[in-house]
């Protein structure tokens, strides 16, 4: 038993006075940032996540998934609807999940510490105090940090991305400012280049949701003979965001829809008059706490007070956006002849609203856009099956999994190949003629989606990177570069800082073309710290790169990629210096890996050079049905 313990979850405004108040050996760090801070200050502490029990992480994930559609409870039906669509259902599911799983994770960690240590007093932040009060309100609490808790809502800050001197720059700005900028930008671009969709045009229309035209250039080229409209509806990032994308839109006569600029004056008046009504309804809804207590309960403890404020704030701030989105979605289906809807996911605000407004039941196709190679043993983590109508897959491996294991009807599956990777298959394969060998290190994005990432993950990554750099620094004529996941968040920033701390001379790419970066290397070294292989592994195979996949997980999963020896797969706990030397300098070994990789690609990707043509042919048939 510990009489007094301290929970440290944030050190942004940690002063020397805070440090003096800490009691040695009774301190718990809750993330890599607090652990490193305390370690640097030479303050003895424990890593809080180590108190989780076996099976807790699976529980955390399952609790989060089970709350995805909390608004489907009978109590909420009809209470928050506009044009027969619930405003509560529009919120981005992925954003909600990642916020929720972090909070549930902290809830479990705190609960386990209390169960083991039985403290009488806890020194902690005001946010953690909410959690402790729900678990045991008899514990004395001493608030050390009153600052507002950051829930890291993914879409509250949105990156503005642009190129300066051939370098990609990204500046995160608030959602409100982004929407203001986007509205002005789209108004200018749309009018200047004649990109707005004419709602009086009744020709058959294919509707693309949240697509980057640059990534799908070949598909759009194959749709140029479509006797109808190609329409892009993008809210998260303008379709015409740079000169290249605007050129593609104009060349292919693609038209745009805006949820802010497409609504009529009459609709705008209706929306403006509804905002106050729904804000009032939201307040009334949140006052009825008992219904939320019944839904948001974990291990028979009410979890609702921990996330109540952030959910209320999110909905309140976005009510106008959601009303505009619903009104625009209704207008699309009432005034245009939408014959087919194409999306890259079904969890985003735009996608969920369009699919809910699809009263004419136009066919919708989910386009696979990231690597997936699921196994029955980990199928509960599989979200590729979250689609309402049809799915277009990259190849036979995914098809067999969905057909045989998930029992998805064959008429719901198209095997088209990857339209976004035709540029990879068509690319001129770079062959390094310099004396220096280039190793490209690609750490997977560290996400909390599955509840597996914690302080120990970062410490393991640091140990692995240190080991890699020690090996590569001993090799003459070897250069190391890094390609980070394009996600912009504190986690990626931490990893970038860590890499430069270990080796300040390493060049790090993040927003640059992944094709160009991979093409420039001799060996791709992928750091596999998530459950599934990453897309960059397959992109490396396409570009004929020998690949080392270093797994940072203790579990062994027999993915097809590993079984076919398409990559050299090893553990971060292995001694792999000889493996790195072999893949760099043994030409026979390198050649055999590349041959194995090409064999695997034939099963993983169908229609290597004709995926866009095949998908376009399918899409153009819908105007005849």
N, C-alpha and C positions, 0 to 999 in steps of 0.2 A: 504493500500500500504506500502511495505517495500522498503526503498531506497536501502539498501545493505543487501544481504543475503549470507549465506555460505552453500555449499553442502559438506558433509563429507561422502565419500564412502570407504575410506581406511585409516587405522591408523598404518600400518606396520612400517612406518618410520616417525611417527608423533613426532616432537620434541617439546621442551618447547617453542621454538620460534613460532611454529604453534599455540600453545595454546594461546599465548599472542595476536595473531592477530585476534582471534575469537571475534565476537561481540555478546554479550549475547542476547538471545531471537530471534535472526534472523538466528539460526543455525538449519540445517536439517540433521538428521542421516538417512542413507539409508540401513542399515542392522543391525543385532543384535550385530555384533562386534563393529561398530562405536557407536551404542546406549550405549552399556555397557561401552565403553571407556569414552564417554562424561559423563555418569552417575557417573562413578568412580571418575572423575575429578571434579565432582559437577558443570558441565557446563550446564546451562539451554539450552534446545534444543527441537525441535519438531521431531516426527517420520514421515519421509517423506511419507511413504506408506499410512498414514492416509488421504492423500489428494486425493486418488483414488475415483472416483465416482461409484455409483451403476452400475453394468454392465460392468465396465472396465476390470475386471478379465476375464470375458467370451470373451471380445474383444481381449485381449492379447493372450489368448489361440488360438482363431480362426485365428488371423493374423499369428501366428507361424505355425499352421497346414497348412494353405494355401500356405506357402512358402516351404513346404517340397520338392516339385518337381519343384523348380524354373528353373532348367536346362532343363525342357521340353518345354520351350518357343521355338517357331520356329526359332528364331535367332541363337540358339546354336546348332541346329541340324547339325551334320556332321562336326562341327568345332573342336571337341576335342575328336575324336573317335580313338580307337585302337582295331583292330580286331572286328569292328562293335559294340563296347561297349563304351559308353561315360565315360571318366574318371571322369567327373563332377558328374555322378550319383552314384559313388561307395561310397562316404563318408558316414560314419555311421549316419543314420537318427536320432537316439536317441541322439547321441553326438551333432549333429547340432541343434536339437530341444532345448536341455537344454541350450546351449549357447545362442541361438536366443531368447528364452522366457525370459531369464534374462535381455538381452539388451532391448527387447521390453517393459518389465516391468519397467525398469529404465526410458525409453523414456516416457511412460505414466505418471509416477510419476512426472518427471521433468516438463512435459507439463502442468499437472494439477496445480502444484505449481505456475508456471509462470502465468497461466490464473487467479489464485486467488490473488496472491500477487503483480503482476505487478512490479517486481523489476527493478531498473535502473542499478544495478551492482550485479554481482554474483561472489563470491570467490569459486573456484572449481578446481577439477583435470583437467588435460589436456584431459583425455578421456571424462569426462562429458562436457567439453567445446565443443567437437565435436557435442554432442547431442543438446546443447543449440543453437549453430550456425544454426543447421537445423530447429529448432523451431522458433527462433527469433534472427536474426543476428544484431539487433539494440541494444541489451543489452550489456553493457560493461562487459568484463570478466577479472577477475584477477586470474591467474593460481597459485595455491598454491602447486600443486603436479605434478611434471613432470615424475614421475616414470611410467614404462610401465604397462598398465592395464592387469590384469590377467583375461582371459576369461574362465578359468577353463575348458578347453577342456578335456573331460573325458579320451580320449585315448592318450593324450600327456605324461601322466605319468602312468606307469603300475606297479601294485604291484608284487614283487617277494615274493612268499609265501612258507614257509617251517616250519618244526616242530623241536623244540629244547626242550628236556626234557619234552615231552608230552604237550608242549605249542605251539600253532600256532603263528608264527611270520610273519609279512608282512612288506616289505621295498619297498616303491615306487621309481622307477627309471625312467629315461627318456625313451621315446619310442625308440629312436635310440639305447641306451644301451641295452634295453630289447631285441630288435631284434638281436643285435649282440650276446648276451648271449644265446638266444633261438636257433639261428643257430648252434652255437658250441655244445650246450647241445643236440639238436636233432640229430646232426651228430654223436655224440658219442653214444647216446642211440640207435639210429636206426641201426647203424652198429654193435654195440656190441651184441644186442639182435635179429638182423635179422628182424627188424620191417618194412622195406621199402616195399612199394607195387611194384611188378614187372609189368611194363607196357606191357609186352608181354603176360601176363595172361589175356585171353579173356573170362574167366568165368563170369557169371552174378555177378554184384557187387552192394551192398547196401552202399550208401555214407552217412556217418554221419558228420554233420557240427558243429564244436565247441562244442563237447560233453565231459563231464567229465566221464570217464568209471567207476569211483567209484560209482557215483550216479545211474548208469544204469546197475549195475552188473547182476541183475536178467534177464533183457531184453537180454543182451549179452549171458548169459547162455542158454537162450531159442532159440538163433540163431545158436547154435553150430552145428546143423544138416543141416544148410543151405549149399547147394552144390554150393558154390561160394565164393566171397570175401566180407569181412566186412572191410570197409575202413573208417578211421577217417581223416578228414581234419581240423586241428585246427591251427589258427593263433594267437588268443588272449591268449591262454594258452596251452602249450604242453599237448597232450593227455597222454604221459608218464611222468608226472611231479613228481612222487614219486615212491617208491618201490611197494606200493599197486597197483597203476595204471599200472605200467609196468608188474606186475604179472598177472593182468587181461588181458592185451593186449596179452601176450604170451599164456596164458591158452586158450584163445578163438581164437587164430590165427588171430588177428586183425592187419591189416597193416596200415601204415601211409603215408600221402602225405604232402610234404612241398612245399610252393610256392617259396622258395629260392633254395632248394636242388633238386627239381624234374625237373627243366628245363634243356634242353640240352645246349651244348656250342654254338650251332647255334642260339638257342633262346636267350641266354644271350647276344650274339653280337647284335642281333636285338633290344633287350631291351636297351642296353647301347647306341646304336646309336639313339634311339628314345627319350631318356631322355632330351637331349638338345633341340630337336625339340619341344617337348611338353612344356618345360619351356619357350621357345620363344613364342609359341602359347598362353600360359597363360598370359604372359606379354602383348601381343597384345590384348587379350580378355579384360583384366582389364583396358586397356587404353580407351576402348569404353564405357565410363561411362553412356552415355545416356540410353542405353538399360537396364542397371541395375537400373537406376533411375525410369524407368517405372514399373519395377517389384517389387522392394523393396520400397514400398510407404505405409505409415501409416497415416491415417486421412489426406490424401492429402499432407503429408510432406515426402520428400525423406529421407529414412532411411539408404540407402546404405553406405554412408561414415563411418558410425559407425561400421560396421562389415566387410567392404571391406578388410582391411589389414589382419585380422585374417583368413578370408577365403582364401585369396591369399597365406598366409604363410602355411596354412594347406595343400593345394593342392600342393604347390611347394615342401614341405618337403616329401610328400608321393607319388610323381609321380613314382619313381622307384618301390616302393612297389605295387602300383596299376597296373603297367605294368607287373610285375612278377605275380601278382594275376590273371590278365586276361589271360596271356599266359598259366599259369598252368591250369586254368579252361577250356580253349579251348582244352588243351592236354588231360584232363580227359575224355572229351566227344568224342574226335576223336580216342583215343587209347584204352579206356576201355569200357566195356559193362555195363554201369550204368543203372540198372533197377529201381532204386528208390533212392530218396534223402530225408533225414530226417533232420529237423532243429528245433531249439527251438525259433527262431524268424526269421523275414524276413527283418529286418531293419539294420543289421550289414554289414560290408564291405564284409566279406566272403560270407555270405548268398546272398546278392544282386548280387554279381558278378557271383556266381555259377548259380543262377537262370536265369540271363541274358544270360549266355553262354550255357544254356541247349537247344541247337538247335535240339536235338533228342526228345525233349519234354518228357523226362523221368518223370514219376509221382513224385511229391514232396508232402511231408506230413509235416505240421507244428504240432509239438507235444506240447500240452499245458503243461507248466511247472511251472506256478504260479497261485495262486488263482484268480478266477474271478467269480463274481456274478453280472452281469450287469443288469440294470433296464432301461426300455424305457425312463425314465425321465433324465437319465444321459448317454444316449447311445452315445452322441458325444465324450465322453472320452474313448470309447471302441476301442482298437486297436487289439483285438483278431481276428477281421474280416479281418485284413491285411494279407491275404494269397492268393497265386496265384492259388492253386490247391485244396488240401484237408487238413483237420484238424482232429487230434485225440484228443477227449475231455475226461475229467475226469468222466463226469456223465450226468444224464438226465436234470439237471437244466440248464446247459450251452447249451445242445442240444435244449431244448425247446426255449431258448432265441434266438439262432442263426436261428433256423428253423422258428419260429413264428414271431419274431420281425424283424430280419435282412433278412428274406426270403432267407437264404442260401439253395440251393438245397440239398436234403437229401443224394444224391450220393457223395457229397463233405465232408460229416461228418462221422467219425468213433467214436463211443463211446467205448473206450478201457479201461477206468480207468487210474489211474496214475501209470505208471511204476516206477517212482522214489519214490513212497510211499509204495511199497510192503514191504520194510524193516521196515517201521513204523507199518504196520498191523501185521507183523510177530514178532515184537520185544516183548521180555518179559516185561510186564508192571511192572514198579518199584513201590513198595509199601513201603513207608517210615516207618520204625519201630522205628526210633529215637523219642525222646520226642519233638525235635524241628520241627516246621512246616516250610516248605520252600515256599516262594512266589517268583515266577519268573516274573519279570517285563520285558515286551518286547515292547520297543517303536518302532513304525513303522519308517522306514527310511524317513527323511524329504527331499523330493525331490521337485524341482520347476517345475516338468513336467506339472502340470495342472495350474500353475500360482496362486496357493492359499497360498503358504507359504511366510510369511514375518516376520518382527520383532515381531509382536504381537503373531504369532504362537509360537515362542520361549519363550516369556514372559508367555504365557498361559501354556506351557509345564513346565516351571520352577515353576509356582504356583501350578500346579497339582502334580509334584514330591515332592515339599515341603509338601503338604497336605498328600500325601501317606506316606512319611517317618515319619511325625508327628504321624500318626495313628499307623504304624507298630512299631515304637520305644516304644510305650506305652504297646504293647502286649508282654507278657512274652513267652519265648520259640518259638519265631518267627524269622526266618532269611530271609533276602531279598537278592536275586541275580538278575543280569540283563543280558539279551541277546540282544546285539546290532545287527542291520542289518549289514551283512558282508561288505557293501560298505565302502571303505576307502576314505573319503573326509573331508574337513574342518568342515562340518556340523556335521558329526558323532563325530569328535574329540571334537567339542564344547560341544555336549551333554554329552560325557563321562567326560569331565572336570567338567561340571555342576553337574553331579551325585556325583562325588568324592568331590566336594566342599560342597554339601549338606550333604554327609555322606561318609567320606574317607574310611570307613571299608567295603563298599559294593564291592563284587566281581563282576567284569564285564567280560562277555564272548563275543567274537565277531566272531572269525574264527573257534571256536571249533564246534564239531558235534552238530547240533541243536537237533537231536534225543536224544543224551545223556543228553544234558542240560535240555530239557523239561522233560525227564523221571525222572530226579532227584528231581523234584519239587512236591509240594502238590497242589498248585494253580497257574494257569497261569493268570497274569494280563496284558492284551494287551492294549496298548495306541494307540487308533485309531485316527490318525491325517491326514489320507488321505481319498480320496473319498470312496475307496473300502476296504473291510475286507482283512487282510493280510493272507498269507499262513500259518504263524505260528499258527493262530487260528485253522485251520483245522488239523494241525499236533498235536496240543494239544488235540483235540477231539479224534483223532485216538488213542492216548496214554492214553485215559480215564482220562483226567485232567478236573476238574471243572474250568470254565473260567469266569473271569470278563472282559468285553470289555468296556473300558472307552472312550467315544467319545469326541473328542476335536473340534467338528463341531456343529454349531447351526442348520444346516439342518437335517431333519429326513428322512432317506432312509429306506424303508422296505425290507431289504435283507432277503432272506429265512432263513439265520442263526439266525437272530433276531426274525422273525415271529414264528419259531419253538421252541423258548426258549431253543436253544442249548447252549446259553451262557447267562450270566447275563449282560445285556447291560444297562449302565447308562451314564450320562453326567458328564463331569469334573466340571460342575457347581452345581451338586447335593451334598448333604451331604451323603457320602457313607461309613462312619465309620462302621455303623451297617451291611452294605452289605459285607464288608471285614470280619468282625467277623463271619457272618453267613456262608459264603462260606468256612471259615477255620474250624469252629467248629461244625456246624450243619450237622451231618452225613446224615440225611434224605434229606436235601436240596441238599447237594453235590451229593448224589446218584441219585436224580431226574434229576439234570442237566446232569449228565453223561448218563442217560437213554435217555434223549431228544437228546443229542449229537449223540448217536449211531443211533437213528432213522433218524436224519438229514443226517448222513454219508451215509446211504443206498441210498439216492437220489443224494447226491453230488458226491459220488465216486461209480462207477460201477466196478464190477469184482475186489473186494478188493485184492484177493490173486492170481488172474490169469490175471492181466492186461498185464504183459510182454508176457505171453503165447499167449494172444489174439492178441496183436500187432505184435509179431513175426510171427504168422501164416499169418497175412495180408501181411507183408513185403515179406515173402517167396513166395507168390503167383505171385509176379510181374515177376519173372524169367520165368514163364510159359506163359506169355501173349505175 
